[in-house]
Amino acid sequence: MKCYAFLGIQGSGKGTQAEKLSKELGYQHINIGDLFRHHIKEETDIGLRVRDIIHRGELVNDELVFKVIRQSIDPQAQGIVFDGFPRTIPQAQHLMDNFELIWVFYLDLPEEIAVERISARRICKDCHQNYNLKTQPPKIADNCDLCGGELIIRRDDSPEGIHKRFLEFYEQTRPLQAFFEEQNVLSVIEADHGIEDIFELIMAEIRSIKQEA
């Protein structure tokens, strides 16, 4: 199945841009973090395993990530936009081996700006819709536009959680930039712009890729 993937430090806008691209192309949007949070909330077998791994402060192992992806794929989808996957070199190789990877977008953002963005993030405690008080605020303060649920700060958006995830990114995910550059399937997008401006840069890259194909 055809796919695109987004890489970038937390707060770089991967989720927002992946969702916009999936709607633009009619592709399925697969957000690994959201999938895990859903399983944890529903207390599925996978959710209980993931919860225990996270509570131990460890990364979810690759095989469990692959299993969740396999279960979530819509066989009728025209393609997939991955968000939060891959995060490690083995996951990147799995992506290359099992999907028709069209392109990878690395959203490049300075760490200090990423911290500002993350600090403004909120999530609905009921339907898990994401918001950002600066760039995507709710219509009514502290209330979800979709279901009216209370907006809360994700536990991993605490200062300690942010610092830990940045370390994991630099150790595990940053090397993927070089990996995909070697495969000639990566574009670096400056992410210190407005949402629509970034999306236009992404679409310009896609148009260029199609012309060269």
Secondary structure, DSSP 8 states (H G I E B T S, - for coil): -EEEEEEE-TTSSHHHHHHHHHHHHT-EEEEHHHHHHHHHHHT-HHHHHHHHHHHTT----HHHHHHHHHHH--TT-S-EEEES---SHHHHHHHHHHSEEEEEEEEE--HHHHHHHHHTEEEETTT--EEETTTB--SBTTB-TTT--BEE--GGGSHHHHHHHHHHIIIIITHHHHHHHHTT-EEEEE-SS-HHHHHHHHHHHHHHHHHH-
